[in-house]
Amino acid sequence: MKTETYAEIHGIGKTGQTLKKFGEQQNELNAQLTAQVETLTNQLEKAMQRIAQLEAEQEKNIARFGRCAAELDEMQKELDRLRLTTKLNTNAIDRIAKGG
């Protein structure tokens, strides 16, 4: 942002002085507002960078959780298979023990 500097105006009576004071106050306000806008712009840029970093981390975590879920599914299938095998073996042993 660019601040505007008002030229001193001479007028009849106090009009010129009033306009000069107004211009000086406006210039001061414009400078303050420009500084605030620059500060907010810098903060916004930093926040956007942090958001981008967090989004990248989130994508990695989603991929990691997907792999973990797939591994858990495989482990559950293997566990179910082992339970079934154990149950079948137990039934077979019981039949053999009973004679038949």
Secondary structure, 3 states (H helix, E strand, C coil): CCCCCCCCCCCCCCHHHHHHHHHHHHHHHHHHHHHHHHHHHHHHHHHHHHHHHHHHHHHHHHHHHHHHHHHHHHHHHHHHHHHHHHHHHHHHHHHHHHCC
